[in-house]
Amino acid sequence: MISGHPNEDRALGRLDDLEAQLEALDGDLRRLSSSVQSPFLSAGALPDAVADVAAAFARGPASSR
């Protein structure tokens, strides 16, 4: 569809960037969802657990260790 278009390389580069961002987001979401699925959560503790995980996620990977 874009073959031969003057901006072909630019468009393909942007698609590659978007794919990398989506893969990173997928990994982040998987880590986030698995950290909330703890067998140690007590009943009713999910909102607190989600808030804790979201705060740790917002701080970044170095802070959550």
PyMOL Python script that loads the backbone (N, CA, C, O; Angstrom):
from pymol import cmd

cmd.read_pdbstr("""\
ATOM      1  N   MET A   1       0.814  -1.182   0.000  1.00  0.00           N
ATOM      2  CA  MET A   1       0.000   0.000   0.000  1.00  0.00           C
ATOM      3  C   MET A   1       0.873   1.267   0.000  1.00  0.00           C
ATOM      4  O   MET A   1       0.537   2.260  -0.646  1.00  0.00           O
ATOM      5  N   ILE A   2       1.975   1.219   0.719  1.00  0.00           N
ATOM      6  CA  ILE A   2       2.843   2.395   0.731  1.00  0.00           C
ATOM      7  C   ILE A   2       4.121   2.166  -0.072  1.00  0.00           C
ATOM      8  O   ILE A   2       4.994   3.032  -0.131  1.00  0.00           O
ATOM      9  N   SER A   3       4.216   1.014  -0.677  1.00  0.00           N
ATOM     10  CA  SER A   3       5.411   0.682  -1.448  1.00  0.00           C
ATOM     11  C   SER A   3       5.653   1.738  -2.521  1.00  0.00           C
ATOM     12  O   SER A   3       4.775   2.043  -3.328  1.00  0.00           O
ATOM     13  N   GLY A   4       6.849   2.279  -2.509  1.00  0.00           N
ATOM     14  CA  GLY A   4       7.220   3.279  -3.496  1.00  0.00           C
ATOM     15  C   GLY A   4       6.861   4.702  -3.101  1.00  0.00           C
ATOM     16  O   GLY A   4       7.241   5.648  -3.792  1.00  0.00           O
ATOM     17  N   HIS A   5       6.139   4.869  -2.008  1.00  0.00           N
ATOM     18  CA  HIS A   5       5.776   6.225  -1.551  1.00  0.00           C
ATOM     19  C   HIS A   5       7.025   6.913  -1.016  1.00  0.00           C
ATOM     20  O   HIS A   5       7.878   6.250  -0.427  1.00  0.00           O
ATOM     21  N   PRO A   6       7.155   8.218  -1.204  1.00  0.00           N
ATOM     22  CA  PRO A   6       8.366   8.919  -0.740  1.00  0.00           C
ATOM     23  C   PRO A   6       8.587   8.824   0.776  1.00  0.00           C
ATOM     24  O   PRO A   6       9.725   8.922   1.237  1.00  0.00           O
ATOM     25  N   ASN A   7       7.530   8.637   1.543  1.00  0.00           N
ATOM     26  CA  ASN A   7       7.654   8.548   2.999  1.00  0.00           C
ATOM     27  C   ASN A   7       7.585   7.108   3.503  1.00  0.00           C
ATOM     28  O   ASN A   7       7.314   6.878   4.682  1.00  0.00           O
ATOM     29  N   GLU A   8       7.824   6.153   2.633  1.00  0.00           N
ATOM     30  CA  GLU A   8       7.719   4.735   3.007  1.00  0.00           C
ATOM     31  C   GLU A   8       8.626   4.392   4.188  1.00  0.00           C
ATOM     32  O   GLU A   8       8.173   3.789   5.161  1.00  0.00           O
ATOM     33  N   ASP A   9       9.892   4.768   4.112  1.00  0.00           N
ATOM     34  CA  ASP A   9      10.837   4.443   5.191  1.00  0.00           C
ATOM     35  C   ASP A   9      10.412   5.082   6.507  1.00  0.00           C
ATOM     36  O   ASP A   9      10.501   4.458   7.564  1.00  0.00           O
ATOM     37  N   ARG A  10       9.955   6.314   6.440  1.00  0.00           N
ATOM     38  CA  ARG A  10       9.517   7.020   7.645  1.00  0.00           C
ATOM     39  C   ARG A  10       8.298   6.326   8.265  1.00  0.00           C
ATOM     40  O   ARG A  10       8.248   6.130   9.479  1.00  0.00           O
ATOM     41  N   ALA A  11       7.326   5.959   7.440  1.00  0.00           N
ATOM     42  CA  ALA A  11       6.112   5.295   7.937  1.00  0.00           C
ATOM     43  C   ALA A  11       6.452   3.936   8.540  1.00  0.00           C
ATOM     44  O   ALA A  11       5.929   3.573   9.594  1.00  0.00           O
ATOM     45  N   LEU A  12       7.323   3.186   7.876  1.00  0.00           N
ATOM     46  CA  LEU A  12       7.708   1.872   8.400  1.00  0.00           C
ATOM     47  C   LEU A  12       8.485   2.015   9.706  1.00  0.00           C
ATOM     48  O   LEU A  12       8.340   1.186  10.604  1.00  0.00           O
ATOM     49  N   GLY A  13       9.303   3.047   9.818  1.00  0.00           N
ATOM     50  CA  GLY A  13      10.021   3.303  11.063  1.00  0.00           C
ATOM     51  C   GLY A  13       9.069   3.616  12.195  1.00  0.00           C
ATOM     52  O   GLY A  13       9.253   3.149  13.319  1.00  0.00           O
ATOM     53  N   ARG A  14       8.062   4.398  11.905  1.00  0.00           N
ATOM     54  CA  ARG A  14       7.067   4.726  12.936  1.00  0.00           C
ATOM     55  C   ARG A  14       6.271   3.496  13.345  1.00  0.00           C
ATOM     56  O   ARG A  14       5.951   3.322  14.521  1.00  0.00           O
ATOM     57  N   LEU A  15       5.951   2.647  12.384  1.00  0.00           N
ATOM     58  CA  LEU A  15       5.242   1.401  12.713  1.00  0.00           C
ATOM     59  C   LEU A  15       6.115   0.499  13.582  1.00  0.00           C
ATOM     60  O   LEU A  15       5.610  -0.147  14.501  1.00  0.00           O
ATOM     61  N   ASP A  16       7.408   0.447  13.306  1.00  0.00           N
ATOM     62  CA  ASP A  16       8.326  -0.328  14.146  1.00  0.00           C
ATOM     63  C   ASP A  16       8.366   0.231  15.562  1.00  0.00           C
ATOM     64  O   ASP A  16       8.359  -0.525  16.533  1.00  0.00           O
ATOM     65  N   ASP A  17       8.408   1.559  15.678  1.00  0.00           N
ATOM     66  CA  ASP A  17       8.396   2.193  17.003  1.00  0.00           C
ATOM     67  C   ASP A  17       7.108   1.870  17.751  1.00  0.00           C
ATOM     68  O   ASP A  17       7.134   1.555  18.941  1.00  0.00           O
ATOM     69  N   LEU A  18       5.988   1.949  17.050  1.00  0.00           N
ATOM     70  CA  LEU A  18       4.699   1.655  17.663  1.00  0.00           C
ATOM     71  C   LEU A  18       4.641   0.204  18.128  1.00  0.00           C
ATOM     72  O   LEU A  18       4.130  -0.087  19.209  1.00  0.00           O
ATOM     73  N   GLU A  19       5.161  -0.696  17.318  1.00  0.00           N
ATOM     74  CA  GLU A  19       5.180  -2.112  17.704  1.00  0.00           C
ATOM     75  C   GLU A  19       6.014  -2.319  18.968  1.00  0.00           C
ATOM     76  O   GLU A  19       5.613  -3.065  19.861  1.00  0.00           O
ATOM     77  N   ALA A  20       7.162  -1.669  19.045  1.00  0.00           N
ATOM     78  CA  ALA A  20       8.013  -1.794  20.235  1.00  0.00           C
ATOM     79  C   ALA A  20       7.314  -1.234  21.469  1.00  0.00           C
ATOM     80  O   ALA A  20       7.410  -1.816  22.550  1.00  0.00           O
ATOM     81  N   GLN A  21       6.618  -0.119  21.322  1.00  0.00           N
ATOM     82  CA  GLN A  21       5.887   0.460  22.443  1.00  0.00           C
ATOM     83  C   GLN A  21       4.757  -0.452  22.899  1.00  0.00           C
ATOM     84  O   GLN A  21       4.522  -0.601  24.098  1.00  0.00           O
ATOM     85  N   LEU A  22       4.060  -1.059  21.952  1.00  0.00           N
ATOM     86  CA  LEU A  22       2.975  -1.981  22.304  1.00  0.00           C
ATOM     87  C   LEU A  22       3.510  -3.222  23.010  1.00  0.00           C
ATOM     88  O   LEU A  22       2.888  -3.717  23.950  1.00  0.00           O
ATOM     89  N   GLU A  23       4.649  -3.723  22.568  1.00  0.00           N
ATOM     90  CA  GLU A  23       5.245  -4.885  23.228  1.00  0.00           C
ATOM     91  C   GLU A  23       5.673  -4.532  24.654  1.00  0.00           C
ATOM     92  O   GLU A  23       5.494  -5.335  25.570  1.00  0.00           O
ATOM     93  N   ALA A  24       6.230  -3.346  24.847  1.00  0.00           N
ATOM     94  CA  ALA A  24       6.615  -2.915  26.190  1.00  0.00           C
ATOM     95  C   ALA A  24       5.378  -2.748  27.072  1.00  0.00           C
ATOM     96  O   ALA A  24       5.388  -3.147  28.237  1.00  0.00           O
ATOM     97  N   LEU A  25       4.326  -2.166  26.527  1.00  0.00           N
ATOM     98  CA  LEU A  25       3.085  -1.999  27.271  1.00  0.00           C
ATOM     99  C   LEU A  25       2.489  -3.356  27.638  1.00  0.00           C
ATOM    100  O   LEU A  25       1.996  -3.539  28.751  1.00  0.00           O
ATOM    101  N   ASP A  26       2.534  -4.299  26.711  1.00  0.00           N
ATOM    102  CA  ASP A  26       2.036  -5.647  26.984  1.00  0.00           C
ATOM    103  C   ASP A  26       2.787  -6.263  28.164  1.00  0.00           C
ATOM    104  O   ASP A  26       2.175  -6.851  29.056  1.00  0.00           O
ATOM    105  N   GLY A  27       4.105  -6.126  28.164  1.00  0.00           N
ATOM    106  CA  GLY A  27       4.897  -6.656  29.276  1.00  0.00           C
ATOM    107  C   GLY A  27       4.561  -5.979  30.587  1.00  0.00           C
ATOM    108  O   GLY A  27       4.440  -6.638  31.620  1.00  0.00           O
ATOM    109  N   ASP A  28       4.410  -4.659  30.550  1.00  0.00           N
ATOM    110  CA  ASP A  28       4.053  -3.919  31.768  1.00  0.00           C
ATOM    111  C   ASP A  28       2.691  -4.359  32.296  1.00  0.00           C
ATOM    112  O   ASP A  28       2.526  -4.567  33.498  1.00  0.00           O
ATOM    113  N   LEU A  29       1.723  -4.499  31.405  1.00  0.00           N
ATOM    114  CA  LEU A  29       0.378  -4.916  31.831  1.00  0.00           C
ATOM    115  C   LEU A  29       0.379  -6.342  32.375  1.00  0.00           C
ATOM    116  O   LEU A  29      -0.335  -6.641  33.332  1.00  0.00           O
ATOM    117  N   ARG A  30       1.167  -7.213  31.778  1.00  0.00           N
ATOM    118  CA  ARG A  30       1.258  -8.593  32.285  1.00  0.00           C
ATOM    119  C   ARG A  30       1.873  -8.621  33.686  1.00  0.00           C
ATOM    120  O   ARG A  30       1.392  -9.335  34.566  1.00  0.00           O
ATOM    121  N   ARG A  31       2.939  -7.840  33.888  1.00  0.00           N
ATOM    122  CA  ARG A  31       3.549  -7.769  35.219  1.00  0.00           C
ATOM    123  C   ARG A  31       2.581  -7.179  36.239  1.00  0.00           C
ATOM    124  O   ARG A  31       2.492  -7.656  37.370  1.00  0.00           O
ATOM    125  N   LEU A  32       1.868  -6.153  35.836  1.00  0.00           N
ATOM    126  CA  LEU A  32       0.900  -5.520  36.719  1.00  0.00           C
ATOM    127  C   LEU A  32      -0.213  -6.485  37.095  1.00  0.00           C
ATOM    128  O   LEU A  32      -0.582  -6.582  38.265  1.00  0.00           O
ATOM    129  N   SER A  33      -0.750  -7.198  36.117  1.00  0.00           N
ATOM    130  CA  SER A  33      -1.857  -8.117  36.414  1.00  0.00           C
ATOM    131  C   SER A  33      -1.389  -9.297  37.248  1.00  0.00           C
ATOM    132  O   SER A  33      -2.136  -9.766  38.107  1.00  0.00           O
ATOM    133  N   SER A  34      -0.175  -9.796  37.025  1.00  0.00           N
ATOM    134  CA  SER A  34       0.270 -10.922  37.842  1.00  0.00           C
ATOM    135  C   SER A  34       0.602 -10.511  39.262  1.00  0.00           C
ATOM    136  O   SER A  34       0.488 -11.325  40.179  1.00  0.00           O
ATOM    137  N   SER A  35       1.012  -9.265  39.467  1.00  0.00           N
ATOM    138  CA  SER A  35       1.316  -8.845  40.821  1.00  0.00           C
ATOM    139  C   SER A  35       0.045  -8.647  41.651  1.00  0.00           C
ATOM    140  O   SER A  35       0.094  -8.696  42.880  1.00  0.00           O
ATOM    141  N   VAL A  36      -1.077  -8.428  40.994  1.00  0.00           N
ATOM    142  CA  VAL A  36      -2.347  -8.259  41.708  1.00  0.00           C
ATOM    143  C   VAL A  36      -2.972  -9.619  42.027  1.00  0.00           C
ATOM    144  O   VAL A  36      -3.828  -9.705  42.907  1.00  0.00           O
ATOM    145  N   GLN A  37      -2.566 -10.668  41.339  1.00  0.00           N
ATOM    146  CA  GLN A  37      -3.133 -12.003  41.542  1.00  0.00           C
ATOM    147  C   GLN A  37      -2.363 -12.752  42.618  1.00  0.00           C
ATOM    148  O   GLN A  37      -1.805 -13.817  42.355  1.00  0.00           O
ATOM    149  N   SER A  38      -2.328 -12.220  43.793  1.00  0.00           N
ATOM    150  CA  SER A  38      -1.579 -12.824  44.876  1.00  0.00           C
ATOM    151  C   SER A  38      -2.481 -13.702  45.740  1.00  0.00           C
ATOM    152  O   SER A  38      -3.586 -13.287  46.088  1.00  0.00           O
ATOM    153  N   PRO A  39      -2.036 -14.896  46.089  1.00  0.00           N
ATOM    154  CA  PRO A  39      -2.823 -15.746  46.982  1.00  0.00           C
ATOM    155  C   PRO A  39      -2.845 -15.199  48.406  1.00  0.00           C
ATOM    156  O   PRO A  39      -3.578 -15.709  49.254  1.00  0.00           O
ATOM    157  N   PHE A  40      -2.047 -14.167  48.675  1.00  0.00           N
ATOM    158  CA  PHE A  40      -1.959 -13.611  50.017  1.00  0.00           C
ATOM    159  C   PHE A  40      -2.927 -12.454  50.250  1.00  0.00           C
ATOM    160  O   PHE A  40      -2.986 -11.896  51.346  1.00  0.00           O
ATOM    161  N   LEU A  41      -3.691 -12.093  49.204  1.00  0.00           N
ATOM    162  CA  LEU A  41      -4.669 -11.017  49.373  1.00  0.00           C
ATOM    163  C   LEU A  41      -5.836 -11.513  50.207  1.00  0.00           C
ATOM    164  O   LEU A  41      -6.370 -12.598  49.977  1.00  0.00           O
ATOM    165  N   SER A  42      -6.215 -10.715  51.159  1.00  0.00           N
ATOM    166  CA  SER A  42      -7.402 -11.066  51.938  1.00  0.00           C
ATOM    167  C   SER A  42      -8.638 -10.562  51.207  1.00  0.00           C
ATOM    168  O   SER A  42      -8.541  -9.714  50.321  1.00  0.00           O
ATOM    169  N   ALA A  43      -9.776 -11.078  51.577  1.00  0.00           N
ATOM    170  CA  ALA A  43     -11.024 -10.660  50.940  1.00  0.00           C
ATOM    171  C   ALA A  43     -11.213  -9.162  51.142  1.00  0.00           C
ATOM    172  O   ALA A  43     -11.040  -8.650  52.248  1.00  0.00           O
ATOM    173  N   GLY A  44     -11.567  -8.470  50.074  1.00  0.00           N
ATOM    174  CA  GLY A  44     -11.794  -7.040  50.158  1.00  0.00           C
ATOM    175  C   GLY A  44     -10.532  -6.203  50.054  1.00  0.00           C
ATOM    176  O   GLY A  44     -10.605  -4.975  50.098  1.00  0.00           O
ATOM    177  N   ALA A  45      -9.397  -6.829  49.919  1.00  0.00           N
ATOM    178  CA  ALA A  45      -8.139  -6.078  49.881  1.00  0.00           C
ATOM    179  C   ALA A  45      -7.735  -5.676  48.468  1.00  0.00           C
ATOM    180  O   ALA A  45      -6.708  -5.020  48.290  1.00  0.00           O
ATOM    181  N   LEU A  46      -8.512  -6.050  47.469  1.00  0.00           N
ATOM    182  CA  LEU A  46      -8.125  -5.772  46.091  1.00  0.00           C
ATOM    183  C   LEU A  46      -7.946  -4.275  45.815  1.00  0.00           C
ATOM    184  O   LEU A  46      -6.941  -3.906  45.207  1.00  0.00           O
ATOM    185  N   PRO A  47      -8.857  -3.404  46.223  1.00  0.00           N
ATOM    186  CA  PRO A  47      -8.630  -1.980  45.932  1.00  0.00           C
ATOM    187  C   PRO A  47      -7.321  -1.450  46.529  1.00  0.00           C
ATOM    188  O   PRO A  47      -6.620  -0.659  45.899  1.00  0.00           O
ATOM    189  N   ASP A  48      -7.002  -1.891  47.744  1.00  0.00           N
ATOM    190  CA  ASP A  48      -5.740  -1.465  48.351  1.00  0.00           C
ATOM    191  C   ASP A  48      -4.551  -2.041  47.598  1.00  0.00           C
ATOM    192  O   ASP A  48      -3.552  -1.355  47.384  1.00  0.00           O
ATOM    193  N   ALA A  49      -4.662  -3.306  47.195  1.00  0.00           N
ATOM    194  CA  ALA A  49      -3.572  -3.946  46.453  1.00  0.00           C
ATOM    195  C   ALA A  49      -3.355  -3.259  45.112  1.00  0.00           C
ATOM    196  O   ALA A  49      -2.213  -3.037  44.709  1.00  0.00           O
ATOM    197  N   VAL A  50      -4.429  -2.924  44.421  1.00  0.00           N
ATOM    198  CA  VAL A  50      -4.309  -2.244  43.130  1.00  0.00           C
ATOM    199  C   VAL A  50      -3.675  -0.865  43.319  1.00  0.00           C
ATOM    200  O   VAL A  50      -2.834  -0.453  42.521  1.00  0.00           O
ATOM    201  N   ALA A  51      -4.076  -0.155  44.370  1.00  0.00           N
ATOM    202  CA  ALA A  51      -3.485   1.153  44.639  1.00  0.00           C
ATOM    203  C   ALA A  51      -1.988   1.030  44.915  1.00  0.00           C
ATOM    204  O   ALA A  51      -1.200   1.844  44.433  1.00  0.00           O
ATOM    205  N   ASP A  52      -1.591   0.010  45.693  1.00  0.00           N
ATOM    206  CA  ASP A  52      -0.173  -0.199  45.989  1.00  0.00           C
ATOM    207  C   ASP A  52       0.616  -0.529  44.726  1.00  0.00           C
ATOM    208  O   ASP A  52       1.703   0.004  44.503  1.00  0.00           O
ATOM    209  N   VAL A  53       0.055  -1.416  43.903  1.00  0.00           N
ATOM    210  CA  VAL A  53       0.739  -1.805  42.666  1.00  0.00           C
ATOM    211  C   VAL A  53       0.838  -0.611  41.723  1.00  0.00           C
ATOM    212  O   VAL A  53       1.876  -0.400  41.095  1.00  0.00           O
ATOM    213  N   ALA A  54      -0.233   0.170  41.619  1.00  0.00           N
ATOM    214  CA  ALA A  54      -0.210   1.343  40.737  1.00  0.00           C
ATOM    215  C   ALA A  54       0.831   2.356  41.215  1.00  0.00           C
ATOM    216  O   ALA A  54       1.526   2.961  40.399  1.00  0.00           O
ATOM    217  N   ALA A  55       0.940   2.541  42.515  1.00  0.00           N
ATOM    218  CA  ALA A  55       1.938   3.478  43.053  1.00  0.00           C
ATOM    219  C   ALA A  55       3.348   2.982  42.757  1.00  0.00           C
ATOM    220  O   ALA A  55       4.213   3.769  42.371  1.00  0.00           O
ATOM    221  N   ALA A  56       3.590   1.680  42.933  1.00  0.00           N
ATOM    222  CA  ALA A  56       4.906   1.115  42.632  1.00  0.00           C
ATOM    223  C   ALA A  56       5.208   1.226  41.147  1.00  0.00           C
ATOM    224  O   ALA A  56       6.342   1.514  40.762  1.00  0.00           O
ATOM    225  N   PHE A  57       4.205   0.998  40.314  1.00  0.00           N
ATOM    226  CA  PHE A  57       4.375   1.097  38.865  1.00  0.00           C
ATOM    227  C   PHE A  57       4.712   2.533  38.469  1.00  0.00           C
ATOM    228  O   PHE A  57       5.553   2.759  37.600  1.00  0.00           O
ATOM    229  N   ALA A  58       4.058   3.499  39.105  1.00  0.00           N
ATOM    230  CA  ALA A  58       4.306   4.895  38.791  1.00  0.00           C
ATOM    231  C   ALA A  58       5.722   5.323  39.187  1.00  0.00           C
ATOM    232  O   ALA A  58       6.318   6.188  38.545  1.00  0.00           O
ATOM    233  N   ARG A  59       6.250   4.713  40.246  1.00  0.00           N
ATOM    234  CA  ARG A  59       7.617   5.027  40.683  1.00  0.00           C
ATOM    235  C   ARG A  59       8.650   4.470  39.719  1.00  0.00           C
ATOM    236  O   ARG A  59       9.751   5.011  39.614  1.00  0.00           O
ATOM    237  N   GLY A  60       8.317   3.410  39.023  1.00  0.00           N
ATOM    238  CA  GLY A  60       9.238   2.827  38.043  1.00  0.00           C
ATOM    239  C   GLY A  60       9.839   1.537  38.536  1.00  0.00           C
ATOM    240  O   GLY A  60       9.699   1.195  39.710  1.00  0.00           O
ATOM    241  N   PRO A  61      10.521   0.800  37.642  1.00  0.00           N
ATOM    242  CA  PRO A  61      11.047  -0.524  37.965  1.00  0.00           C
ATOM    243  C   PRO A  61      12.108  -0.525  39.054  1.00  0.00           C
ATOM    244  O   PRO A  61      12.161  -1.467  39.845  1.00  0.00           O
ATOM    245  N   ALA A  62      12.939   0.479  39.122  1.00  0.00           N
ATOM    246  CA  ALA A  62      14.015   0.485  40.121  1.00  0.00           C
ATOM    247  C   ALA A  62      13.460   0.599  41.540  1.00  0.00           C
ATOM    248  O   ALA A  62      14.048   0.062  42.479  1.00  0.00           O
ATOM    249  N   SER A  63      12.339   1.291  41.703  1.00  0.00           N
ATOM    250  CA  SER A  63      11.766   1.503  43.030  1.00  0.00           C
ATOM    251  C   SER A  63      11.002   0.303  43.544  1.00  0.00           C
ATOM    252  O   SER A  63      10.823   0.162  44.754  1.00  0.00           O
ATOM    253  N   SER A  64      10.541  -0.577  42.648  1.00  0.00           N
ATOM    254  CA  SER A  64       9.704  -1.687  43.077  1.00  0.00           C
ATOM    255  C   SER A  64      10.491  -2.885  43.561  1.00  0.00           C
ATOM    256  O   SER A  64       9.900  -3.880  43.982  1.00  0.00           O
ATOM    257  N   ARG A  65      11.824  -2.813  43.510  1.00  0.00           N
ATOM    258  CA  ARG A  65      12.651  -3.942  43.941  1.00  0.00           C
ATOM    259  C   ARG A  65      12.943  -3.883  45.404  1.00  0.00           C
ATOM    260  O   ARG A  65      13.628  -4.758  45.933  1.00  0.00           O
TER     261      ARG A  65
END
""", "prot")
cmd.dss("prot")
cmd.show_as("cartoon", "prot")
cmd.util.cbc("prot")
cmd.orient("prot")
